[in-house]
Amino acid sequence: MSGIPWGETKLVQGNEAVALGALAAGIDFFAGYPITPSTEVAEILAREMPLIGKKWIQMEDEIASISAIIGASLAGGRSMTATSGPGFSLMQEGLGYACMTEVPLVLVNVMRGGPSTGLPTQVAQGDVMQARWGTHGDHPTIVLAPSDVEECFSLTIKAFNIAEEFRTPVILMPDEVIGHMREKLTFPKEEEICVTPPSSPDVPLEWYEHYHASATGVSPMAHFGSGYRFHVTGLTHDTHGFPTRKVDEVVSKMNRLKQKITRRLDVLENNKLHDVEESKVVIFCYGSVYRSALAAQKILAKQRKKVGIFRPVTIWPFPDRTVKELLDSKDVILVPELNQGQIIHEVERLTSDSVRVVPLHRYDGYEITPEQLVAAVQEVM
Amino acid sequence: MPARLPYAYRYLRSKKKFPHVWCPGCGIGIVMGSIIRAIDSLGWELDDILMVSGIGCTSRMPVYVDFNTLHTTHGRALAFGTGAKMANPDMKVLAVMGDGDSMAIGGNHIIHAARRNMDITAIIVNNNNYGMTGGQFSPTTPMGARTSTTPYGMIEPDFDICKLTKAAGANYVARGDVYHVIELDSIIKKALSGSGFRVVEALAPCPTNFGRANRLGDAVNMMEMLRNDTINIVQAEKLPKEKTEGKIVRGVFVDRNEIGYIERYQKLCDRVSAGVRK
């Protein structure tokens, strides 16, 4: 398949849908380094991008890849990279730089088993906390976790839009099952796609501040070569981008970095809820585990056991308020994860002692099955 | 206001940026002067230039000059520059780096930028040590030299920046120093005037760290060393071998006109997109 088959229904792989979503979002630049299980994203874009005059490069490592996309984004190109665990570790340096310098970009991390080389071809959700805290220092984090192939397409477009709107990196984190599975995908019509246009300042050159403190915390960004000349540094900087150690300037920068996310949580929050309000037992899950949860819910319904499903699509920032509001009155919250327990601590943090938060961990490289979930629910009900 | 301000003011940022971070006697400012003179003589527009750097003393240079400027992470200037150049090929991309930045942590990036013949001019100020962190050894610290992390003398052989980048495929490779400034101006101007990956190694003294650790005297003494211990390649070729032994050779070592990466990529796009139309 070449180009995006607008309006058609096809059998599509998750990683392929990510690549096509990037094309739909108008990607200008991709830099990456081969790594299982994300390689298809790079391969498909290597084939497609030169055909439409867009720039694609395979760099010498993942550090170079994320560095290159930051450089490209600053020069006005919509940019993306794709990797998996070991590469994601290397990219933490550039991720922090992009957070600090407020550069929009999309980083796709298709999760495999870790730590280290781990289980390269098998599924895990072990990078959830790394995505939140992996790069040093306090920093904003936005992470989206698709659960099907359609979402690989639509959330990739959304990731580009959010990155532009918030001037910050957005991480798309399918797990290996989602990246490698194939299922039916009906592509939208081209005119149905909503792409946030790249921002550009509307002030005279001498008035431009690269980090102007607007009401939302985000101001239109000029690009290198546009005539607005500015300085970008990973050092803590003032509103013009020049290094500073002045206490008020440092605090104001750090507060704005945080608040540009926390003040607009409503824009970022995205949960899929099934029978949460009417159930006393709720399965809290994300990524491929959600698919098993849907199947388990059906099996349990036949046994007259009612369970709800709470699935954060945006996993960071965590939906604190909604979780507290909807889940603090439950009897049991089952938190199945393909790791030794990461998101579960967020759920525990937000619920009272009267709520039983029950873990279900699997970290052997295989999926959590519906049967496992059914058994776990039967045990607590 | 004086009738004609020195031309350098056109290239320097007026607000908040001075005094600079460099120590008295440091050679980096002289290299910055050479870069500004070379750009001025080429008549380039400020808007068209991107100066990108990594981390270290040399990498602080972009904050002082009024181009598009990008101070990145340690060793990564060329990777950031690669993305920026590809996204906006009309920009002239200059990467300024130190010896540690470009040869140690950025070693992988420089050999691959050279291999690709990426259209970037890399200006590497070599002061033989990590100045910003207090004078530790770098990949260009000479055998036997003392630094804060080689208190008993350096036991690792050093990299020759010019030989390394020449072997890796750069279009242009040259060495100058901050004593022979007129020569350095012309070497940098030539570096900026072509396509592909272009490297200038500029030798510079670090009297505060390397000079003190090796009892090389003050900044003036270290400048005299550059005068006495280096020789221009044209002169060197005329002299018998014994007269040039132990001297560091300056001049242009490689000046090729191989097709740069940007043009090669564009040709690829033209070829495959034509295929699509058929």
Interface residues (C-beta under 8 A of the other chain):
Chain A: S2 D28 F29 A31 P50 L51 I52 G53 K55 I57 M59 E60 D61 I63 A64 S65 S67 A68 I69 I70 G71 A72 S73 L74 A75 G76 G77 S79 E93 G94 Y97 H223 F224 G225 S226 G227 R229 F230 H231 V232 T233 G234 L235 F242 P243
Chain B: R13 K16 K17 L46 D47 D48 L50 V52 P62 V63 D66 F67 N68 T69 L70 H71 T72 T73 R76 A79 F80 G81 T82 G83 A84 K85 M86 A87 N88 D90 M91 N108 H109 H112 Y265 L268 C269 V272 S273 V276
